[in-house]
Amino acid sequence: MLTNKQALKLDIPKLKKVHFIGITAPFSSFCATYLIKQGIKVTASEVNQNNKQGRYWLDKKVLYPGGHDKKYITKDIDLIIYPNGPIPGNVECEEAEKLKIKAITIGQLTGIISLNYKTIAVAGTHGKTTTTALITWLLYKNTETPNFIVGDAEDKIAILEKNWNYNIKSKYLILEACEYKKQFIQRAPQPFIAVITHIDIDHTDFYKSQNEYNDAFHEFILKAKNIILDKSKKNELEVVKNIKGSVFSTVETKKEVNFIKSNLPGKHNQENLLRAYMVGKILKFSDKNILNALKTFPGISKRFEYAGKTEKGSYVYKDYAHNPKKIEALLQGAIEKHPNKKIILVFQPHSFERTFSFKNDFAKAIKSANSVIIPNIFSPRRESEQNKKLVTEEKFIKILKNKNKNTKIIYTKGLEKVNKAVKSQDNGESVILYASAGDLLSNINLITTQ
C-alpha cells in the first residue's frame, strides 16, 4: 500500500481503471462518482448490497453482484481502493498484493481529490456530523448544493436526503474528518478551512494520552489556511501553537453573536451553529444570509431525531451519542426542549474499551436522566479480543448504580427486552432517548405510534 506522500503524487487523470473494495459508504460513493466523471472506469465489490446505495451502484453496473472475489482483481486495474487499509484474510486484498497493484485507502483518495477544491474539513471529538451538516446547509442556501460527505452510511441531511453529493459546478468540498487513527490527515491534507469542535480524548484504543491526541490535531491543521476553534480551552490552545494559518476563535465571535436562532436545542448546538456562522463569515456571506440559512436548518438523522410518540403520548427521539460528552449534551438538549418531563435514556455503550476507559465519565454523564436502560455493550468489528475482556456489562452496570443512587438503572441483558423496560418507565409525560452508535436502532422497533 502506498504511503500518504506516495499517494499524493498519484496522477489521477492518467488512471484508466480503479477498483473499490467496498463502495456503499459515503466517502467511497463520492470518490467513485468523482473518478467516473473524470472518465475513469470504476468497478467495485461489496458485501452489503441490499441497501439503497448498493442497489444504486448495481444499477450503474459498477458493483459486481455478490460479495468479494479474487477474480475481480485483474492485471488491467491501475489502482485498488481499500476501506481503511488491507483487510486481513480478504481474498481481493491478497490478490492485489500478489499482483503488486498499487493500493491506497479511501481516506487517501479523498485527500487527493480534496486538493482540487476549497475544502472545509470538520474534526473534533463530538459535534462533527451536525457541524458538517450545518455548513453544508449554509452553502446550499447561499450558493448551490456543494460537494459534501457527512456522517456514516445511515446519516442524511433532512430535505437534501443525502449524506454525500457530487456537484461538478461547485468549488467547495465539505467533509467530516474523523480523527480515529489520524484519518483526518489523509482526508484533508490541506484544508481551506479546518473546523475543530472539541479536543477531548477519545479512541483510547489508538491514542494513549491527551498529548498524543493533541499532536494529531496539531498535525491536521498544520497546512490549513484558516482554522476555527475555541481558544479559551487548554487543548485547543495547545494545538494552534506554531501554526501559520489564520486562527479564528469562537470565543471572540461569541461576543458579537451571542445567540443564533435555530431548530436545534441545547448549548452544544449553539456552539455548532457558531462554528458554521464563522465559516460563512470567512466565505464572505452576509450576516443576514448566514443567520437566515441557519435558522432554517432541518436537522440530520440520528442527531436528536424525532421518531414519534408512544401510545401513552411520550416523545421519542433517536441519537448517535456514544461518548460521555455526547450523552451529557443529548440529555441537556432534551431537558431544554422538554422541561419538567421524565427523561428515559436507552443507551447502548459502544466498544468495551471505550466503556472501560470512560466508565466513571459515563456515570457522571447520565446523572440528569430519571431512568437509564442499558441493553448491552456493542463491540465493533475492529475491537480486539483482549479489549473485550477489559470490563463486563455487569460490572459497568454496578458502577453506574453505585454513582447514581437516585436513578432507576435497568440492565436488560440484550435487545429483546428493551421496549418492555421502556414501557415500564413511560408515564405518558416522558421523553425517551434511544442513544447508540451500534446496532440498537437497527434491531429494535421504536415504540412509537407514528
ABEGO torsion letter per residue (X at the ends): XBBAAAAAABBAAABABBBBBEAABAAAAAAAAAAAAAGBBBBBBBABABBAAAAAAAAAGABBBEBBBAAABBAABABBBBAAEBBBGBAAAAAAAAAGBBBBBAAAAAAAAAAABBBBBBBEABGAAAAAAAAAAAAAAABBBBBBBBEBAABBBBGAGBABBBBAABABBBBBBBABGGAAAAABABBABBBBABBBBBGAAABABAAAAAAAAAAAAAABABBBBBAABAAAAAAABGBABBBBBAAAAAAABABBBBABBEAAAAAAAAAAAAAAAAAGBBAAAAAAAAAABAEBBGBGBBAEBBAAGBBBBBBABABAAAAAAAAAAAAAABBGBBBBBBBBBBEAAAAAAAAAAAAAAAAABABBBBABBBBBAABBAAAAAABBAAAAAAAAAAABAABBBBBAGEAAAAAAAAAAABAGABBBBBBBABAAAAABBBBBAX
